[in-house]
Amino acid sequence: MAFFKRFSIILALVTTLALPLTALAIGDVATLDATAGDGKIILEWDTVPNAEYYRIYYGTEPVTTGETYNLPSLDTPDNSTTYTVENLTNGTTYYFSLTAVKADEESTNYSDPEASATPQAEASGTTENTFAVSSTSATDNESVIVTFSQAVTLPANAAQAFEITYNFNASPLTISKAELVAGSAEKKVKLTTVPQEPGGGYTLKIPASVTSKTGQVLSAADQVAIFLGSEILPGTAQAATSELAINGVNATSATEVVVTFSEAVVLPTGAAEPFSILNAAQPDQFLTIQNVTLDPTDPKRVIITTEPQTAAKYVLVVGVITDANGNLIAADNSSMEFTSASGAAGDTTAPEDATNFKSMLEDAATLLVALTWTKSVDSASDLVEYVLYQSADGGVTFQQIRTVQALADAKALIDNLQANQTYTFKLTTKDAAGNESEGVTTVVTLPETGPGLGMLALSSLFGGRYFARRRRK
């Protein structure tokens, strides 16, 4: 009789465990790490199965059981296991605790574990490098002026250190002298050259030995500049000092660029001649200009029609052009960089797919499935998120179930699944332009429910101790 009573108790437990385990409390957060930054603290923790999101409690004083923190709690946007708390005061220590939340359930480990960190301002030694080239232009047929953002120091034999190449045939343009321009606060350098090809495109390479007075060096991008050769002869007086300058350049479509000047301009007979558009990364490559016209509604605007632009940065360079009073464009305001229109051969390529996409049964009792993957190589550095889809018909149709941010852990826990069912999961990558990859898939088949699954759950819950004792008798 005792045997049947004991068996009835076990059977009742098994039957209960074979049902969906929604009555079981959600698990506690086991670990919590806090890393200080400048005005922020980064929190990291281990995944809690079934958690839909996490609740962050924090304040400037530690707490014990029954106490509360002195700052409002925060909820994470999803079940990712990292979160950055921002807008914090440097030098103040903050204390954090974390609970897991699913629907109306919240784990019970409030204030345990507790982590703390003190945000600090970045060291002064990490000051951003602000030394750069502001402009480069040929002021006459034998002079090039390079304007820097700070006062500069020239190396010995500076004329030999600078290099100028004619883009048309890659021939060098000889530089006979390199000197600081008087009255420029040592921010301008004049290069004296042999006669230039009027309107020809040139590339200037600035040596790394040209530094600011404070010792800063130019970035690799700033060590290369482009300009057009001038047709103004040395010693020839220009027209009256002019305010004419480029105010803005905007690619309005795949084949149109609008240039806005500070004053109304007068186009020469060959309207396209003063304008050149070069690829900023490859200055020997020019964008073909097909037509140039004044905007009939605004004489300060010039509309340039080009061949189809690629997704790239370009530099517009303006040669000899005047305003309505005959003033020439200022040499140091005659070029400007712009980006091709977003619709011009814009980004249509999705990030590379993730790899090693796998599925496994994380918890047999609750039919919790863990999905893991190796992150995309993201060669274009434009990956925004991973998108997860689920199919119960062998991959014929998919339903989106979740997105995972690119910087989050490469793992997702999927619940609310049915026993004795095969699921196909698909993982895609998506960028800011909305391009989405074909995706990779993985398949998992869930076990049946019943006494066998219940026994497995019971053994897991009680560590198998009861069944071990039964076997030893």
Secondary structure in CASP SS format (residue, H / E / C, confidence):
PFRMAT SS
TARGET T0000
AUTHOR 0000-0000-0000
METHOD secondary structure of the structure
MODEL  1
M C 1.00
A H 1.00
F H 1.00
F H 1.00
K H 1.00
R H 1.00
F H 1.00
S H 1.00
I H 1.00
I H 1.00
L H 1.00
A H 1.00
L H 1.00
V H 1.00
T H 1.00
T H 1.00
L H 1.00
A H 1.00
L C 1.00
P C 1.00
L C 1.00
T C 1.00
A C 1.00
L C 1.00
A C 1.00
I C 1.00
G C 1.00
D C 1.00
V C 1.00
A C 1.00
T C 1.00
L E 1.00
D E 1.00
A E 1.00
T E 1.00
A E 1.00
G C 1.00
D C 1.00
G C 1.00
K C 1.00
I E 1.00
I E 1.00
L E 1.00
E E 1.00
W E 1.00
D C 1.00
T C 1.00
V C 1.00
P C 1.00
N C 1.00
A C 1.00
E C 1.00
Y E 1.00
Y E 1.00
R E 1.00
I E 1.00
Y E 1.00
Y E 1.00
G E 1.00
T C 1.00
E C 1.00
P C 1.00
V C 1.00
T C 1.00
T C 1.00
G C 1.00
E C 1.00
T C 1.00
Y C 1.00
N C 1.00
L E 1.00
P E 1.00
S E 1.00
L E 1.00
D E 1.00
T C 1.00
P C 1.00
D C 1.00
N C 1.00
S C 1.00
T C 1.00
T E 1.00
Y E 1.00
T E 1.00
V E 1.00
E C 1.00
N C 1.00
L C 1.00
T C 1.00
N C 1.00
G C 1.00
T C 1.00
T C 1.00
Y E 1.00
Y E 1.00
F E 1.00
S E 1.00
L E 1.00
T E 1.00
A E 1.00
V E 1.00
K E 1.00
A C 1.00
D C 1.00
E E 1.00
E E 1.00
S C 1.00
T C 1.00
N C 1.00
Y C 1.00
S C 1.00
D C 1.00
P C 1.00
E C 1.00
A E 1.00
S E 1.00
A E 1.00
T C 1.00
P C 1.00
Q C 1.00
A C 1.00
E C 1.00
A C 1.00
S H 1.00
G H 1.00
T H 1.00
T C 1.00
E C 1.00
N C 1.00
T C 1.00
F C 1.00
A C 1.00
V E 1.00
S E 1.00
S E 1.00
T E 1.00
S E 1.00
A E 1.00
T E 1.00
D E 1.00
N C 1.00
E C 1.00
S E 1.00
V E 1.00
I E 1.00
V E 1.00
T E 1.00
F E 1.00
S C 1.00
Q C 1.00
A C 1.00
V E 1.00
T E 1.00
L C 1.00
P C 1.00
A C 1.00
N C 1.00
A H 1.00
A H 1.00
Q H 1.00
A H 1.00
F C 1.00
E E 1.00
I E 1.00
T E 1.00
Y E 1.00
N C 1.00
F C 1.00
N C 1.00
A C 1.00
S E 1.00
P E 1.00
L C 1.00
T C 1.00
I E 1.00
S E 1.00
K E 1.00
A E 1.00
E E 1.00
L E 1.00
V C 1.00
A C 1.00
G C 1.00
S C 1.00
A C 1.00
E C 1.00
K C 1.00
K E 1.00
V E 1.00
K E 1.00
L E 1.00
T E 1.00
T E 1.00
V C 1.00
P C 1.00
Q C 1.00
E C 1.00
P C 1.00
G C 1.00
G C 1.00
G E 1.00
Y E 1.00
T E 1.00
L E 1.00
K E 1.00
I C 1.00
P C 1.00
A C 1.00
S C 1.00
V C 1.00
T E 1.00
S E 1.00
K C 1.00
T C 1.00
G C 1.00
Q C 1.00
V E 1.00
L C 1.00
S C 1.00
A C 1.00
A H 1.00
D H 1.00
Q H 1.00
V E 1.00
A E 1.00
I E 1.00
F E 1.00
L E 1.00
G C 1.00
S C 1.00
E C 1.00
I C 1.00
L C 1.00
P C 1.00
G C 1.00
T C 1.00
A C 1.00
Q C 1.00
A C 1.00
A C 1.00
T C 1.00
S C 1.00
E C 1.00
L C 1.00
A C 1.00
I E 1.00
N E 1.00
G E 1.00
V E 1.00
N E 1.00
A E 1.00
T E 1.00
S E 1.00
A C 1.00
T C 1.00
E E 1.00
V E 1.00
V E 1.00
V E 1.00
T E 1.00
F E 1.00
S C 1.00
E C 1.00
A C 1.00
V E 1.00
V E 1.00
L C 1.00
P C 1.00
T C 1.00
G C 1.00
A C 1.00
A C 1.00
E C 1.00
P C 1.00
F E 1.00
S E 1.00
I E 1.00
L E 1.00
N E 1.00
A C 1.00
A C 1.00
Q C 1.00
P C 1.00
D C 1.00
Q C 1.00
F E 1.00
L C 1.00
T C 1.00
I E 1.00
Q E 1.00
N E 1.00
V E 1.00
T E 1.00
L E 1.00
D E 1.00
P C 1.00
T C 1.00
D E 1.00
P E 1.00
K E 1.00
R E 1.00
V E 1.00
I E 1.00
I E 1.00
T E 1.00
T E 1.00
E C 1.00
P C 1.00
Q C 1.00
T C 1.00
A C 1.00
A C 1.00
K E 1.00
Y E 1.00
V E 1.00
L E 1.00
V E 1.00
V E 1.00
G C 1.00
V C 1.00
I C 1.00
T E 1.00
D E 1.00
A C 1.00
N C 1.00
G C 1.00
N C 1.00
L E 1.00
I C 1.00
A C 1.00
A H 1.00
D H 1.00
N H 1.00
S C 1.00
S E 1.00
M E 1.00
E E 1.00
F E 1.00
T E 1.00
S C 1.00
A C 1.00
S C 1.00
G C 1.00
A C 1.00
A C 1.00
G C 1.00
D C 1.00
T C 1.00
T C 1.00
A C 1.00
P C 1.00
E C 1.00
D C 1.00
A C 1.00
T E 1.00
N E 1.00
F E 1.00
K E 1.00
S E 1.00
M E 1.00
L E 1.00
E E 1.00
D E 1.00
A C 1.00
A C 1.00
T C 1.00
L C 1.00
L E 1.00
V E 1.00
A E 1.00
L E 1.00
T E 1.00
W E 1.00
T E 1.00
K C 1.00
S C 1.00
V C 1.00
D C 1.00
S C 1.00
A C 1.00
S C 1.00
D C 1.00
L E 1.00
V E 1.00
E E 1.00
Y E 1.00
V E 1.00
L E 1.00
Y E 1.00
Q E 1.00
S E 1.00
A C 1.00
D C 1.00
G C 1.00
G C 1.00
V C 1.00
T C 1.00
F C 1.00
Q E 1.00
Q E 1.00
I E 1.00
R E 1.00
T E 1.00
V E 1.00
Q E 1.00
A C 1.00
L C 1.00
A C 1.00
D C 1.00
A C 1.00
K E 1.00
A E 1.00
L E 1.00
I E 1.00
D C 1.00
N C 1.00
L C 1.00
Q C 1.00
A C 1.00
N C 1.00
Q C 1.00
T E 1.00
Y E 1.00
T E 1.00
F E 1.00
K E 1.00
L E 1.00
T E 1.00
T E 1.00
K E 1.00
D E 1.00
A C 1.00
A C 1.00
G C 1.00
N C 1.00
E E 1.00
S C 1.00
E C 1.00
G C 1.00
V E 1.00
T E 1.00
T E 1.00
V E 1.00
V E 1.00
T E 1.00
L C 1.00
P C 1.00
E C 1.00
T C 1.00
G C 1.00
P H 1.00
G H 1.00
L H 1.00
G H 1.00
M H 1.00
L H 1.00
A H 1.00
L H 1.00
S H 1.00
S H 1.00
L H 1.00
F C 1.00
G C 1.00
G C 1.00
R H 1.00
Y H 1.00
F H 1.00
A H 1.00
R H 1.00
R H 1.00
R H 1.00
R H 1.00
K C 1.00
END
